[in-house]
Amino acid sequence: MKIYFKYITILSFLFSLSSLGFSQISIGEKYETEEKIKEEDFPKEGLQLIKQIIKNGERLNFYKEGDSITYFYEVKTIYKEEKLSIKFTKEGSLIDIEILKDFDELPLEIQHSIKSYFQSNYKKHHLRRIQIQYNREEEYENGRLEIDDDKEFLEEFLEMDGDDLTIKYELEAEVVKKDKKRGFFEFLFNDLGEIEEIKRIIKRQDDNVLY
């Protein structure tokens, strides 16, 4: 009887995820706090890496962000008319770079794929924030995994070398499910517009998100 009950419970859980459009998708929670800090409190290795951006950027802001497990540092600025968000580990290693965009600035095929996903999985949706996320390239050469270092990654980003960057699309959206329940989530799509990851946003501090 206990085994039967557990089996039914697991099936019910999987069905509830499927109804949300979460089938076979990694699901997590995003609970972050954001604290504005001074430049001198930012990891020195990170500052040295992006000194060109710091020198020429406008409305420069530094943040320490974290969740219940770890924390990281982030620089937000306007550089060459683009709203950049540059994320670092606490040791000053570059994690990723994001550019804030309007939905209609995304490639048309990506717009179509994302629209199709939301229309197929939710009754309603409202996009709150859209960012193009740039990650370092990882590839195998002669059977060995080659990963760009921080300097190479940044140079490729500044040159907008799409062939040597991994591009993803990060969206925050409020959705209404088929059963009319609402939720606020972060969605990550790959370079083909396919859903990769979903995180429920537990807490948001929009007042601190400045450029």
N, C-alpha and C positions, 0 to 999 in steps of 0.2 A: 504493500500500500504506500509506504514512504517513497519507494522508487517511482511509482506511478505518479505521485503528487509532484515530485521533483521534475519529472518529465513534462508534466502539464505546465508547471511554472516556467520552465525554460522555453517551451513553445510559445507561451503567452508573451514572454519578454521579447523573443525574436520577432513575433508578429507585430508588437508595438513599435519596434524599431523600423520594421519594414514599412509600416503605415506612415512613418515620418520621412520616408525616402532615405533611410539610413542603412539599407541592406548592403552588407559587405563593405561598409565604410568605417574607417577608424573614427571613434567618437570619444571626445574628451570634454574637459571643462576648462574654461578660461576665466580664472579669477585673479585679476591683477590689480596692484596698487601702483600709482605713478607719483613720483616725488620730483619736483624740480630742484636741481642742484646747481652749484657753481662749477665753472669750468675747471677749477683747480681740484675739484673732487672727482673728476672724470679720470678713468685709466689713462696714464700718460702714453702708453703704446698706441692706444686708439687715436688720441689727439695728434700724435706725430704722423700717423698714417694718413689722416685726412686734413693735414694742415693747409693744403691748397683749397679745399672746400671751406674750411673755417675762415681763411683769409678773404675769400671772395663771396661767401654766403651772406644772405640777408636774414634778419630776424632769427638769429641763432639761439637755440635753447638746448639745455642739457637736462637729461632725466635719468633717474634710477627707477627701474620698474621690476616688479617681482610678483611671485605667487607663493603658494604654500610650500613649494619645493626649492626654488632657486630664484636668482635675480640676475638682471642684466642691465646694461647701460645703453642709452639711445640719444642720438643727436638729431634734432629736427631743425631744418633750415630751408630757405629758398635759394636754390643754386641754379643759375642760368634759367630762371623763370620756372623751375620745376620744384615742387614741394617734396623734399627728400626726408626720409627717415632712415637713419643708419644705426644698426644695432650691433652691440659688442658684448662679449662675455665679460665677466668681472675681471679677467686677466688682460682684457684689451684686445682679444682676437675678434676679427670681423665675422659676424654671423650672417647677416643679409642686408640688402638695401632695398627700400621700397619708395615708389613714387605715387603720390596721391593723384587720382584721375577721376574724371567724370565717366559714367558708363559709356556714353557715346564716343569717347576717345579710344576705347578698346578696339582691337581689330574686329571687323564685321563678323567673321566666322566664330570668334570667341563670344561676341555678343549673342549670336544665334544659339550657340551651345548652352550658354548660361541661362538665357531666357527659357529655352526648352526644358532645362533641368527644373527650374522653379515652377514652371507651368504644369509640369508632369507630376510634381511631388507635393505641391502645396495649393491650397485654395486661393490664398493671397500672399503677396510678399512685398516688402518695401525695403529697398536697398538704402543703407545708411552711410556706408563708406566703401570705397573701391580703391584698391592699391595694386599696382603691378609690383611683384616681388622678384628681385633678382638674386640668384644664388650662384655660388661658384660651380664651375663645371667639374664633374668627376667622370673620368673615362679610363678604359683599360688600354695600355700600350704594351705589347709584347708580354701579355699575361699579367701585367702589374697595374694596380690601380694608381692612376695619376690624379692628384688633386691640386688645383692652383693654390698658391699661398696667398696671404692677404694682399700683398702688393700687386700681384698679377690679377687677382680678382677685382681690385679697385680700378686698375688701369683698363681692364676690359669693360668695366661698367662705364667709366668716363668716356671711352671711345665708342660706347654702345655697340660692342662687338657681339651681336646676337648669336653667332655661331659658337662662341666660347662662354656663354652664360646659360644658366638654367632659369627659365622664366615661368613664374606661376602668377595666379590671380587670387588675391585675398579680398573677400567681401564680407562685410557685416550687414546682416539683414534681420528685420523682424518678419516672421512668417506666421501665417495662420494655416494650421493643418486641416486635413479633411474633416476632422471631428470638431473643428472650430476653436481648438486650443491654440493659444499664442505662445511664441517663444522668440528669444533673441539669440542669434547664433553667428559664429564666424565660419565661413565656408572657404575652403582652399581648393582651387581648380588648377589643373596642370596646363601645359602649353597648348594642349589640344582642346581645352575647355571642358575636360572631364573632371568630375568631382573626385577629390582625393581624401579630404579630411573635413570633419565637422566638429566644432567645439561649441558647447553651450556657454554663453557669456553670463557669468554669475554677477559680476559687478563692473560698472563702467564709470569712469571719471572723465567725462567729456570736457569739463572745464579746464583740464590740464593739457589737452591735446591742442597745442599751438604750433604755428609755423611763423 
